[in-house]
């Protein structure tokens, strides 16, 4: 698809059922059941109650440069915090090539935040070490996340309260070691607002992680916002107060989500979450004091 002069291509690394939907987004059963007709099959398995999603990278071509938004899980990673993706192996780089992108062609890599499924293809193994997968790229990483997840600052993070918390803590150390530390020499640790070019701007959107961010695309009269993990499921558009189980600060994440949705609805921005399967993006409109799904990009354009 195109947003003005910016070409956008979705490259899927993995797609399928991950876990019970109400585990991924803790919420009332009725929220899913009442919307089953359109949640299934892309976003919900009505038979199992399972959450369905995708791990994917968005390729943007803007002002003659190639920009990747998030880089997925990566191959051969030790990921004890989520066995489904432990030592994953996919032909992701081949799929990227099918989209006309060789690793050396990439100019900018955007990590919307530092979680395992957004930074994995930052690196590839070579001679026993992890090295940047995109040798000519600048990696844009939120400074707040780099500080938060830096192992040297582990004492500043909340102490694990459960076995799962401990697994997440151990997993984040592995993620930092194999996917963040090796690219810091090629990284810009940004804060505030970071402009990539005339069409693309990064802005803070904290809550999911301290440095969680959104990428805004403005070209001509067209608008889009890549929201990372502010949305895991479309049910969070209908009821933004429900944060995912992965959010570091669920209350702040909910407030940020509502603010981003309000701007998208008022400014007619196409909303592009990291993990929506199917079309992968959605148009949102206000519905009184709430929000509603107006149209999926694959739907026919309305004729007035």
ROLOGU-258050 format. One record per residue: residue number from 1; residue in one letter; x, y, z of N, C-alpha, C in turn. Coordinates in steps of 0.001 Angstrom, whole numbers, plus 500000, padded with zeros to 6 digits. Each point is the difference from the previous one (the first is absolute). Example, Ala and Ser with C-alpha at 12.3 -4.5 7.8 and 13.67 -1.06 7.14 Angstrom:
BEGIN
[1 A [513190 494310 507800] [499110 501190 500000] [500900 501200 500000]]
[2 S [499650 501050 499280] [500820 501190 500060] [499230 501090 500730]]
% end
This chain:
BEGIN
[1 X [500847 498814 500000] [499153 501186 500000] [500886 501240 500000]]
[2 X [499380 501152 499762] [500714 501263 499988] [499331 500979 500959]]
[3 X [500827 500721 500722] [499553 501156 500766] [500671 501196 499342]]
[4 X [499257 500685 499143] [500616 501055 499201] [501112 499417 499153]]
[5 X [501222 500555 500154] [501144 499535 499224] [500748 498855 500669]]
[6 X [499526 499546 501145] [500690 498938 500739] [499376 498648 499646]]
[7 X [500828 499118 499469] [499551 498638 499694] [500204 499119 501228]]
[8 X [499008 499157 500304] [500036 499158 501193] [499717 498555 499608]]
[9 X [500886 499109 500424] [499855 498564 499731] [500129 499255 501316]]
[10 X [499123 499033 500217] [500039 499168 501197] [500732 498703 499698]]
[11 X [500991 499673 500840] [500730 498737 499876] [499763 499200 501275]]
[12 X [499298 498874 499877] [499603 499205 501160] [501096 498998 500342]]
[13 X [500398 499985 501256] [500939 498993 500488] [499258 498755 500484]]
[14 X [498924 500201 500772] [499249 498884 500587] [498570 500454 500216]]
[15 X [499056 499060 499860] [498598 500320 500239] [499297 498768 500541]]
[16 X [499136 500211 501001] [499276 498859 500538] [499427 500283 501372]]
[17 X [499644 498928 500685] [499406 500097 501334] [501101 499959 501046]]
[18 X [499931 500908 500962] [501097 500157 500957] [499641 499483 501384]]
[19 X [498871 500416 500528] [499608 499678 501374] [498526 500348 500155]]
[20 X [499371 499650 501121] [498608 500430 500213] [499876 501519 499864]]
[21 X [498964 500420 499289] [499847 501424 499715] [499925 500835 501272]]
[22 X [499314 499470 500996] [499817 500779 501228] [501227 499940 500906]]
[23 X [500989 499211 499610] [501316 500072 500642] [500815 501120 499366]]
[24 X [499952 500090 498681] [500743 501054 499291] [499418 501370 500334]]
[25 X [498686 500126 499951] [499329 501258 500353] [498972 499670 501081]]
[26 X [500373 500089 501268] [499037 499710 501071] [498760 500883 499871]]
[27 X [498837 499365 499845] [498765 500730 499669] [498820 499054 500147]]
[28 X [498779 500551 500052] [498823 499142 500149] [499789 499084 498803]]
[29 X [499516 498803 500248] [499729 499057 498915] [499011 500576 498994]]
[30 X [499046 500791 500492] [498969 500545 499114] [500576 500919 498942]]
[31 X [501125 500647 500307] [500604 500910 499023] [500404 499238 498742]]
[32 X [500467 498787 500180] [500396 499177 498859] [498782 499324 499373]]
[33 X [499150 499443 500843] [498859 499243 499483] [499021 500890 499240]]
[34 X [499786 501220 500489] [499049 500900 499347] [500510 500499 498648]]
[35 X [501302 499870 499767] [500595 500461 498744] [500592 498854 499194]]
[36 X [499551 498786 500309] [500577 498805 499381] [499887 500014 498485]]
[37 X [498902 500556 499481] [499742 499930 498556] [501124 500623 499186]]
[38 X [500583 501102 500503] [501062 500647 499222] [501395 499774 500590]]
[39 X [500101 499617 501275] [501316 499675 500559] [500570 498730 499372]]
[40 X [499142 499034 499727] [500440 498752 499377] [499981 500166 498471]]
[41 X [500953 499389 499307] [501048 499122 500526] [501348 500694 500230]]
[42 X [500131 501261 499590] [501327 500623 500024] [500521 500252 501408]]
[43 X [499100 500407 500914] [500444 500494 501297] [499639 499099 501176]]
[44 X [499121 499030 499757] [499501 499180 501101] [499519 498670 499467]]
[45 X [500322 498934 500716] [499478 498678 499691] [498828 499746 500941]]
[46 X [498802 500107 499476] [498811 499877 500846] [499890 498607 500614]]
[47 X [500534 498991 499322] [499904 498644 500510] [500882 499752 501216]]
[48 X [501194 500576 499991] [500942 499771 501102] [500095 501192 500946]]
[49 X [499467 501150 499579] [500179 501218 500789] [501391 500568 499875]]
[50 X [500724 499567 498965] [501394 500400 499841] [500177 501326 499287]]
[51 X [500997 500740 500456] [500411 501239 499320] [500809 499644 498759]]
[52 X [499650 500611 498891] [500748 499830 498755] [500660 501334 499637]]
[53 X [501236 499919 499566] [500714 501213 499634] [501134 499680 499064]]
[54 X [500778 501019 499700] [501116 499870 499074] [501217 500689 500571]]
[55 X [501165 499485 499642] [501260 500696 500233] [500482 500430 498625]]
[56 X [500189 501286 499804] [500250 500498 498653] [500820 501285 500029]]
[57 X [500587 500274 498864] [500789 501216 499791] [499326 500806 498900]]
[58 X [499951 501300 500210] [499461 500887 498975] [501163 500672 499277]]
[59 X [500002 499897 498683] [501034 500608 499161] [499441 501292 499421]]
[60 X [500648 501107 500316] [499576 501300 499486] [501059 500520 499042]]
[61 X [499560 500452 498847] [500886 500681 499052] [499608 501476 499993]]
[62 X [500916 500826 500500] [499704 501419 500177] [501206 500832 499599]]
[63 X [499795 500940 499105] [501051 500905 499546] [501252 499253 499547]]
[64 X [499785 498896 499292] [501108 499254 499431] [500706 499072 500964]]
[65 X [499508 499883 501217] [500642 499135 500984] [499044 498887 500437]]
[66 X [500591 498922 500508] [499228 498861 500505] [500065 500010 501518]]
[67 X [498823 499989 500613] [499870 500035 501455] [499239 498747 500436]]
[68 X [500553 499252 500947] [499300 498858 500580] [499420 500404 501348]]
[69 X [498745 499653 500218] [499358 500250 501294] [499848 498670 500728]]
[70 X [500814 499823 501040] [500070 498800 500827] [500545 498813 499208]]
[71 X [500691 499108 500710] [500715 498932 499297] [499685 498605 500531]]
[72 X [498889 499832 500697] [499530 498676 500330] [500827 499260 501033]]
[73 X [499866 498670 499970] [500606 499128 501000] [501435 499638 499643]]
[74 X [500249 499707 498731] [501315 499537 499580] [500141 498496 500136]]
[75 X [500969 499455 499299] [500239 498561 500023] [500992 499618 501098]]
[76 X [499804 498790 500505] [500985 499353 500880] [500274 500784 501271]]
[77 X [498965 500654 500544] [500167 500757 501247] [499561 499158 501191]]
[78 X [500693 500167 501067] [499609 499355 501253] [498954 500896 500666]]
[79 X [498758 499508 500051] [498898 500803 500502] [499181 499195 501011]]
[80 X [500531 499790 501188] [499288 499175 500993] [498687 500596 500443]]
[81 X [499836 501333 499849] [498776 500645 500474] [498797 499668 499131]]
[82 X [500225 499498 498766] [498879 499619 499144] [500442 498828 499130]]
[83 X [499766 498771 500461] [500492 498817 499295] [499571 499924 498534]]
[84 X [498851 500575 499664] [499526 499973 498611] [501031 500565 499043]]
[85 X [500762 500982 500446] [500966 500668 499132] [501445 499680 500363]]
[86 X [500204 499048 500893] [501344 499595 500366] [500654 499277 498822]]
[87 X [501162 500477 499560] [500713 499444 498856] [499099 499919 498755]]
[88 X [499253 501053 499775] [499166 500101 498800] [500887 499954 498758]]
[89 X [499463 499428 498935] [500729 499982 498726] [499010 500262 498876]]
[90 X [500157 501131 499338] [499128 500363 498881] [500851 500561 498864]]
[91 X [499476 500004 498762] [500715 500600 498863] [499747 501504 499894]]
[92 X [500080 500699 501127] [499645 501417 500011] [500833 500817 499013]]
[93 X [501296 499780 499959] [500838 500788 499099] [499656 499714 498541]]
[94 X [499575 498780 499704] [499549 499692 498643] [498719 500766 499677]]
[95 X [499119 500092 500979] [498751 500751 499783] [500296 501486 499817]]
[96 X [500986 500487 500745] [500410 501389 499824] [500547 500203 498585]]
[97 X [500772 499026 499515] [500519 500077 498637] [498874 499989 498974]]
[98 X [498950 499211 500282] [498841 499977 499097] [499335 501367 499921]]
[99 X [500161 500792 501072] [499466 501369 499997] [500979 500983 499378]]
[100 X [501096 499475 499451] [500969 500851 499319] [501015 500645 500910]]
[101 X [500215 499397 501189] [500900 500607 500982] [501108 499016 500366]]
[102 X [501241 500369 499689] [501164 499262 500479] [500483 500660 501284]]
[103 X [500637 499255 500894] [500455 500599 501255] [500831 501254 499811]]
[104 X [500857 500011 498996] [500855 501174 499786] [499247 501198 499448]]
[105 X [498750 499803 499568] [499202 501100 499449] [499332 500840 501083]]
[106 X [499902 499456 501213] [499223 500656 501054] [500775 501193 500548]]
[107 X [499316 501142 500074] [500622 501236 500476] [499715 500275 501470]]
[108 X [498788 499660 500451] [499587 500306 501366] [499206 498815 500544]]
[109 X [500308 499620 501245] [499216 499004 500723] [499379 500682 501213]]
[110 X [498681 499952 500098] [499278 500563 501138] [499584 498869 500930]]
[111 X [500442 500052 501232] [499455 499127 501042] [499025 500838 500818]]
[112 X [498700 499725 499876] [499029 500812 500726] [500176 499860 501510]]
[113 X [500548 498853 500421] [500337 499790 501405] [500862 498748 500091]]
[114 X [500584 499759 501151] [500885 498851 500168] [499241 498855 500660]]
[115 X [499345 499209 499180] [499459 498704 500395] [500475 498987 498973]]
[116 X [500055 498727 500409] [500642 498969 499188] [499448 499903 498584]]
[117 X [498697 500285 499823] [499364 499817 498702] [500001 501275 499162]]
[118 X [500863 500944 500351] [500122 501249 499238] [501441 500323 499625]]
[119 X [500924 499203 500525] [501422 500319 499797] [500820 498808 499507]]
[120 X [499366 498839 499799] [500756 498780 499768] [500867 499996 498761]]
[121 X [499477 500538 498891] [500797 500016 498769] [500899 501233 499921]]
[122 X [500182 500689 501118] [501048 501026 500042] [501354 499394 499675]]
[123 X [500158 498725 500366] [501302 499345 499886] [499871 498633 499354]]
[124 X [501140 499484 499561] [500123 498627 499505] [501297 499416 500565]]
[125 X [500083 498673 500131] [501232 499403 500520] [501088 499951 498932]]
[126 X [501226 500257 500426] [501146 499881 499103] [501227 499628 500823]]
[127 X [500571 498851 499682] [501217 499531 500678] [499841 500013 501523]]
[128 X [498817 499584 500449] [499775 499889 501428] [499585 501282 500692]]
[129 X [499898 501092 499257] [499577 501283 500571] [498726 500477 499320]]
[130 X [499287 500897 500696] [498851 500663 499397] [500474 501315 499393]]
[131 X [499670 500222 498716] [500427 501217 499302] [498774 500653 499366]]
[132 X [500062 501305 499690] [498844 500653 499379] [499571 499309 498712]]
[133 X [498709 499718 499897] [499472 499350 498805] [499959 500940 498809]]
[134 X [499916 501290 500278] [499877 501010 498952] [501211 500922 500113]]
[135 X [501079 499664 499306] [501297 500618 500267] [500085 501483 499689]]
[136 X [499125 500493 499135] [500062 501418 499628] [498931 500845 500668]]
[137 X [499267 499394 500923] [498860 500686 500603] [500372 500712 501292]]
[138 X [499244 501073 500266] [499981 500620 501324] [498834 499399 500771]]
[139 X [500278 499542 501213] [498968 499412 500852] [499472 501086 500943]]
[140 X [498694 500220 499971] [499368 501000 500854] [499333 499300 501174]]
[141 X [500514 500244 501201] [499554 499328 501213] [499632 501046 501042]]
[142 X [498831 499910 500616] [499650 500980 501037] [500991 499948 501164]]
[143 X [500540 501161 500336] [500986 500038 501079] [499407 499466 501308]]
[144 X [498734 500319 500279] [499389 499560 501249] [499986 498480 500110]]
[145 X [499768 499304 498878] [500011 498542 500030] [501415 499452 500133]]
[146 X [500942 500615 499295] [501385 499527 500103] [500483 500112 501444]]
[147 X [499647 501086 500649] [500389 500178 501405] [499302 498981 500886]]
[148 X [498725 499798 499780] [499199 499114 500847] [500462 498549 499897]]
[149 X [500308 499548 498774] [500334 498599 499794] [501500 499713 500055]]
[150 X [500822 501027 500105] [501438 499799 500149] [500249 499172 501263]]
[151 X [500691 498858 499886] [500236 499161 501186] [500663 500744 501158]]
[152 X [500742 501037 499703] [500656 500762 501063] [498983 500743 500865]]
[153 X [498779 500142 499492] [498970 500712 500755] [498914 499066 500518]]
[154 X [500288 498698 500008] [498982 499023 500403] [499488 500254 501411]]
[155 X [500840 500570 500843] [499591 500242 501395] [498909 501059 500103]]
[156 X [499803 500788 498943] [498973 501046 500021] [498613 499453 499641]]
[157 X [499941 498804 499457] [498730 499432 499560] [499311 499286 501153]]
[158 X [498680 499876 499948] [499281 499309 501082] [500506 498569 500176]]
[159 X [500104 499572 501221] [500455 498642 500279] [498960 498992 499507]]
[160 X [500429 498889 499420] [499047 498970 499553] [499163 499479 501167]]
[161 X [498685 499864 499756] [499099 499514 501044] [499549 498565 499761]]
[162 X [500100 499552 498744] [499571 498648 499649] [501082 499336 499156]]
[163 X [499828 498703 499786] [500939 499278 499135] [499980 500570 498596]]
[164 X [498794 500379 499523] [499906 500590 498668] [500746 501335 499941]]
[165 X [499879 500807 501056] [500746 501256 500049] [501501 499738 499897]]
[166 X [500457 498953 500691] [501425 499678 499957] [500424 499563 498604]]
[167 X [499149 499219 499320] [500299 499591 498627] [500082 501210 499078]]
[168 X [499076 500942 500187] [500035 501206 499186] [501276 500794 500253]]
[169 X [500407 500082 501262] [501229 500718 500340] [501209 499335 499332]]
[170 X [500086 498685 500105] [501110 499288 499378] [499952 500127 498476]]
[171 X [498782 499925 499463] [499853 500126 498552] [500422 501356 499492]]
[172 X [499677 501059 500748] [500371 501345 499552] [501511 500188 499972]]
[173 X [500707 499316 500900] [501465 500068 499981] [500548 499347 498741]]
[174 X [499397 498868 499602] [500420 499335 498770] [499705 500864 498780]]
[175 X [498821 500619 499982] [499625 500873 498885] [500990 501151 499859]]
[176 X [500323 500615 501112] [500933 501123 499959] [501360 499539 499477]]
[177 X [500446 498824 500457] [501327 499523 499623] [500097 499641 498526]]
[178 X [498951 499367 499435] [500143 499533 498617] [499409 500956 498966]]
[179 X [499144 500944 500422] [499305 500830 499010] [500176 501503 500179]]
[180 X [500463 500448 501161] [500170 501435 500243] [501476 500381 500129]]
[181 X [500700 499368 500909] [501414 500352 500207] [500817 499957 498713]]
[182 X [499804 499007 499106] [500833 499955 498791] [499754 501133 499005]]
[183 X [498878 500733 500127] [499725 501077 499026] [500177 501392 500599]]
[184 X [500391 500093 501258] [500078 501320 500626] [501007 500913 499308]]
[185 X [501024 499405 499403] [500961 500820 499265] [499432 500623 498750]]
[186 X [498868 499492 499529] [499341 500541 498809] [498667 500651 500345]]
[187 X [499773 500220 501297] [498685 500438 500454] [499971 501485 500336]]
[188 X [498824 500580 499817] [499657 501307 500546] [498999 499763 501118]]
[189 X [500370 500384 501214] [499097 499882 501140] [499250 501317 500116]]
[190 X [498774 499986 499533] [499267 501251 499866] [499065 500212 501188]]
[191 X [499634 501239 500220] [499020 500373 501018] [499268 501242 499523]]
[192 X [498900 500325 500665] [499201 501130 499522] [499277 499612 498726]]
[193 X [500211 500748 498937] [499455 499703 498674] [501168 499877 499037]]
[194 X [499992 498946 499197] [501092 499759 499063] [499451 499956 498579]]
[195 X [500455 500922 499163] [499558 500034 498603] [500971 499205 499146]]
[196 X [499482 499023 499280] [500817 499175 499105] [500166 500693 498652]]
[197 X [498907 500494 499463] [500030 500800 498767] [498731 500838 499969]]
[198 X [499684 500583 498873] [498830 500895 499943] [498692 499255 500206]]
[199 X [500001 498686 499779] [498771 499215 500108] [499856 499247 501319]]
[200 X [501111 499718 500674] [500010 499039 501107] [500521 500635 501277]]
[201 X [499235 499831 501092] [500381 500559 501294] [499702 499003 501108]]
[202 X [500957 499837 500904] [499819 499158 501176] [499610 500852 501199]]
[203 X [499036 499477 500795] [499543 500711 501184] [499864 499014 501160]]
[204 X [500242 500436 501232] [499819 499122 501159] [498535 499602 500179]]
[205 X [499799 498762 500444] [498657 499498 500326] [500150 499014 501155]]
[206 X [500378 500480 501179] [500421 499124 501094] [498850 499237 500651]]
[207 X [500393 498927 500684] [499044 499173 500731] [500260 498534 499746]]
[208 X [499948 499602 498736] [500323 498605 499692] [501424 499708 500452]]
[209 X [500914 500871 499648] [501334 500082 500604] [500247 501482 500271]]
[210 X [501029 500331 500788] [500257 501431 500252] [500282 500788 498730]]
[211 X [500627 499344 499009] [500346 500710 498774] [499135 499658 498814]]
[212 X [498911 499298 500228] [499096 499644 498904] [499690 501226 499157]]
[213 X [499965 499824 498672] [499863 501146 499106] [499062 499686 498843]]
[214 X [499594 501064 499314] [499221 499868 498774] [500739 500706 498881]]
[215 X [499798 499496 498794] [500556 500631 498804] [498858 500602 499203]]
[216 X [500054 501308 499813] [498953 500682 499224] [500481 500221 498575]]
[217 X [499094 499734 499055] [500255 500223 498587] [499037 501068 499515]]
[218 X [500557 501076 499479] [499187 501087 499455] [500555 500321 498618]]
[219 X [499187 499780 498968] [500439 500272 498637] [498802 500467 499196]]
[220 X [500080 501235 499489] [498845 500572 499326] [498835 500098 500964]]
[221 X [498846 499491 499587] [498819 500013 500861] [499814 498705 500779]]
[222 X [500947 499085 499879] [499859 498683 500614] [500743 499946 501329]]
[223 X [499464 499174 500910] [500562 499863 501335] [499961 498535 500426]]
[224 X [501035 499578 500732] [500008 498680 500630] [500807 500091 501275]]
[225 X [499711 499091 500933] [500779 499933 501238] [500271 498528 500307]]
[226 X [501277 499654 500059] [500435 498657 500379] [500103 499973 501515]]
[227 X [499140 499221 500639] [499829 500124 501450] [500706 498911 500798]]
[228 X [500791 499149 499342] [500708 498963 500744] [499041 499136 500795]]
[229 X [500261 499865 501306] [499174 499149 500852] [499002 500772 500855]]
[230 X [499665 501216 499599] [498886 500672 500669] [498711 499227 499782]]
[231 X [499941 499265 498885] [498849 499144 499704] [500497 498606 499683]]
[232 X [499525 499012 500745] [500241 498608 499640] [498795 499412 499278]]
[233 X [498825 500514 500324] [498764 499465 499430] [499032 501136 499702]]
[234 X [499144 499826 498992] [498988 501024 499720] [499041 500254 501149]]
[235 X [499856 499051 500934] [499092 500258 501127] [500483 501188 500837]]
[236 X [501290 500315 499917] [500529 501135 500757] [499632 501335 499357]]
[237 X [499545 499968 498774] [499434 501211 499388] [498631 500267 500614]]
[238 X [499221 498947 500154] [498663 500146 500570] [500056 500365 501478]]
[239 X [500951 499409 500719] [500140 500265 501432] [501484 500199 500326]]
[240 X [500501 501230 499824] [501435 500269 500143] [500545 499797 501408]]
[241 X [499126 499876 500982] [500484 499853 501375] [500673 498641 500244]]
[242 X [499837 499054 499088] [500574 498673 500182] [501400 499945 499378]]
[243 X [501016 500001 500838] [501378 499893 499526] [500396 498536 499882]]
[244 X [501041 499747 499243] [500465 498625 499821] [500756 499534 501244]]
[245 X [500179 498698 500091] [500727 499422 501132] [501481 500323 499939]]
[246 X [500460 500556 498876] [501420 500301 499827] [500350 501433 500385]]
[247 X [499021 500795 500368] [500249 501417 500262] [500729 500182 501330]]
[248 X [501057 500779 499977] [500760 500291 501219] [499172 500883 500942]]
[249 X [499228 500923 499443] [499157 500906 500778] [498613 500015 499355]]
[250 X [499116 499057 500370] [498716 499871 499313] [499128 501257 500047]]
[251 X [500023 500729 501118] [499163 501193 500120] [500481 501081 499037]]
[252 X [501289 500202 499967] [500534 501011 499087] [499819 499565 498548]]
[253 X [500155 498721 499731] [499788 499500 498647] [498577 500271 499530]]
[254 X [499020 499805 500887] [498600 500243 499636] [499762 501474 499687]]
[255 X [500585 500891 500798] [499842 501434 499753] [500649 500391 498670]]
[256 X [501171 499467 499731] [500674 500289 498726] [499197 499460 498839]]
[257 X [499467 498798 500146] [499212 499394 498929] [498784 500861 499665]]
[258 X [499306 500466 501024] [498830 500840 499760] [500397 501298 499290]]
[259 X [501105 500594 500398] [500460 501241 499386] [500366 499792 498526]]
[260 X [500698 498914 499709] [500404 499720 498619] [498780 499691 499136]]
[261 X [499049 499251 500539] [498783 499697 499238] [499193 501263 499732]]
[262 X [499951 500898 500982] [499252 501246 499811] [500604 500816 498868]]
[263 X [501307 500108 499987] [500650 500758 498926] [499795 499317 498655]]
[264 X [500065 498664 499984] [499795 499276 498745] [498587 500196 499473]]
[265 X [499017 499956 500905] [498615 500181 499586] [499749 501412 499488]]
[266 X [500524 500982 500720] [499751 501397 499621] [500791 500414 498766]]
[267 X [501198 499407 499840] [500859 500388 498880] [499952 499052 498830]]
[268 X [499087 499022 500029] [499866 499012 498920] [501334 499333 499689]]
[269 X [500671 499561 501075] [501244 499256 499845] [499700 498508 499901]]
[270 X [500611 499326 499054] [499936 498550 499953] [500820 499457 501168]]
[271 X [499416 499110 500790] [500676 499442 501170] [500628 498660 499606]]
[272 X [501312 499885 500238] [500747 498803 499591] [500661 499385 501235]]
[273 X [499360 499024 500651] [500597 499321 501148] [501066 498993 499555]]
[274 X [500806 499572 500949] [501071 499058 499672] [499486 498599 499726]]
[275 X [498918 499583 500666] [499672 498575 500022] [498641 499641 499426]]
[276 X [499308 500921 499350] [498721 499633 499407] [500248 499101 498790]]
[277 X [499337 498854 499963] [500018 499157 498815] [498994 500555 498990]]
[278 X [499781 499258 498931] [499083 500496 498978] [500569 501234 499332]]
[279 X [499170 501011 499735] [500504 501207 499338] [501116 500690 500775]]
[280 X [499977 499878 501312] [501087 500535 500808] [499871 501446 500380]]
[281 X [499001 500704 499470] [499805 501416 500301] [498509 500288 500017]]
[282 X [499624 501141 500595] [498588 500261 500212] [499742 501501 500074]]
[283 X [498854 500421 499519] [499542 501378 500159] [499048 500061 501194]]
[284 X [500219 500989 500839] [499246 500139 501245] [499214 501301 499963]]
[285 X [498779 499961 500543] [499189 501206 500104] [499424 500085 501414]]
[286 X [499584 501181 500397] [499330 500163 501289] [498576 499453 499917]]
[287 X [499570 499461 501134] [498629 499515 500147] [499489 500545 501325]]
[288 X [499581 501268 499994] [499668 500671 501243] [501263 500188 500821]]
[289 X [499995 499501 501226] [501185 500088 500848] [500942 498823 499789]]
[290 X [499643 499109 499083] [500782 498794 499748] [500626 500062 498618]]
[291 X [500657 498909 499605] [500573 499893 498658] [499405 498784 499312]]
[292 X [499986 500054 498679] [499467 498894 499210] [500899 499768 498805]]
[293 X [499953 498787 499486] [500733 499664 498779] [499175 500477 498816]]
[294 X [500602 500879 499221] [499304 500580 498844] [500175 499131 498759]]
[295 X [501245 499581 499751] [500265 499251 498770] [501374 499344 500100]]
[296 X [500101 498796 499461] [501296 499362 499804] [500509 500377 498609]]
[297 X [501295 500180 499812] [500503 500438 498685] [499610 499091 498844]]
[298 X [499769 498713 500286] [499615 499082 498921] [498535 500151 499609]]
[299 X [499215 500753 500789] [498586 500195 499682] [499874 500931 498803]]
[300 X [498895 499899 499268] [499781 500942 498903] [499932 501438 500525]]
[301 X [500552 500925 499230] [499917 501409 500370] [498560 500470 499836]]
[302 X [499533 500722 501002] [498631 500489 499935] [499856 501037 498890]]
[303 X [498913 499924 499289] [499688 501002 498971] [498875 500880 500518]]
[304 X [500264 501297 500074] [498986 500913 500524] [499125 500538 498875]]
% end
